[in-house]
Amino acid sequence: MAGGTEDPFVRFAAGGVTTWITAQAVINIGAVLGLLPIAGVPLPLFSYGGSALLPTMFAVGLLIAFARQEPAAKAALAMRRPGWGKRVGKRWKSMRRRVKKRPSGER
């Protein structure tokens, strides 16, 4: 996505975020395989701990926001069925199947 846009901010931000997450993953995987010294870098989006997860999720959110502004994404979003995922009455339209209500204790 970083190479396909004309906006320099989007290009540099998307390239930086992609490089950051890729480098973090390569360092972690290299340390696990014994190819690189252990550096204490968490695996993005999978390692335990909120302090590394929050900035990574923020960065992924930026990438998603940038991707939604692409012309092809705008066209695809415009072609979605109207009303999908909206609340109708007291229920949401969804793909979940309906389950019959049973008295408590009965399976």
C-alpha positions in Angstrom: 0.0 0.0 0.0 2.9 2.4 0.7 4.0 2.4 -2.9 0.5 2.8 -4.4 -0.5 6.1 -3.0 0.4 9.7 -4.0 0.1 11.2 -0.5 3.7 11.4 1.0 2.5 11.1 4.6 0.5 7.9 3.9 3.5 6.5 2.0 6.0 7.2 4.7 3.7 6.2 7.6 2.6 2.9 5.9 6.2 2.1 5.0 7.4 2.8 8.5 4.7 0.7 10.2 5.2 -2.2 7.8 9.0 -2.1 8.3 8.6 -1.8 12.1 6.3 -4.8 12.4 8.3 -6.9 9.9 11.6 -6.2 11.6 10.1 -7.0 15.0 8.8 -10.3 13.7 12.1 -11.2 11.9 14.1 -10.5 15.1 11.8 -12.5 17.3 11.6 -15.5 14.9 15.4 -15.4 14.4 15.9 -15.5 18.2 13.5 -18.4 18.6 15.3 -20.4 15.9 18.7 -19.6 17.4 19.9 -17.6 14.4 20.0 -14.2 16.2 20.9 -13.3 19.8 17.9 -13.0 22.1 16.9 -9.3 22.1 13.7 -9.4 24.1 11.6 -8.2 21.2 8.0 -9.5 21.4 6.4 -11.2 18.4 3.9 -8.6 17.0 0.2 -9.3 17.8 0.9 -12.7 19.5 3.2 -12.2 22.4 1.9 -11.7 25.9 1.9 -8.2 27.3 -0.2 -5.1 26.8 2.7 -2.6 26.6 3.9 -4.0 23.2 0.4 -4.8 22.0 -1.1 -1.3 22.3 1.3 0.5 19.9 1.2 -2.4 17.5 -2.6 -2.3 17.4 -2.6 1.4 16.9 -0.2 1.0 14.0 -2.4 -1.7 12.4 -5.3 0.6 12.8 -3.5 3.3 10.9 -2.8 0.9 8.1 -6.5 -0.1 8.0 -7.5 3.5 7.9 -5.1 4.2 5.1 -6.3 1.2 3.2 -9.9 2.3 3.4 -9.0 5.5 1.6 -7.7 3.7 -1.5 -10.0 4.1 -4.6 -10.5 0.3 -5.0 -11.5 0.0 -1.3 -13.9 2.9 -1.5 -15.6 1.2 -4.6 -15.8 -2.1 -2.7 -17.3 -0.5 0.4 -19.8 1.3 -1.8 -21.0 -1.9 -3.4 -21.8 -3.6 -0.1 -25.4 -4.6 0.6 -27.2 -1.7 2.3 -28.2 -2.4 5.8 -25.8 -5.4 6.4 -24.7 -5.4 10.0 -27.2 -2.8 11.1 -29.6 -3.2 13.9 -33.2 -4.1 12.9 -35.7 -3.7 15.7 -34.2 -5.4 18.8 -32.0 -7.8 16.8 -28.9 -7.5 14.6 -28.7 -8.9 11.1 -26.1 -11.5 11.2 -25.1 -14.9 9.7 -25.6 -16.7 13.0 -28.3 -19.4 12.9 -31.2 -19.1 15.3 -31.4 -21.5 18.2 -34.7 -22.5 19.6 -35.3 -21.4 23.2 -35.4 -24.3 25.5 -36.5 -24.5 29.1 -33.6 -24.2 31.6 -31.9 -27.5 32.4 -32.8 -29.1 29.1 -30.2 -29.8 26.4 
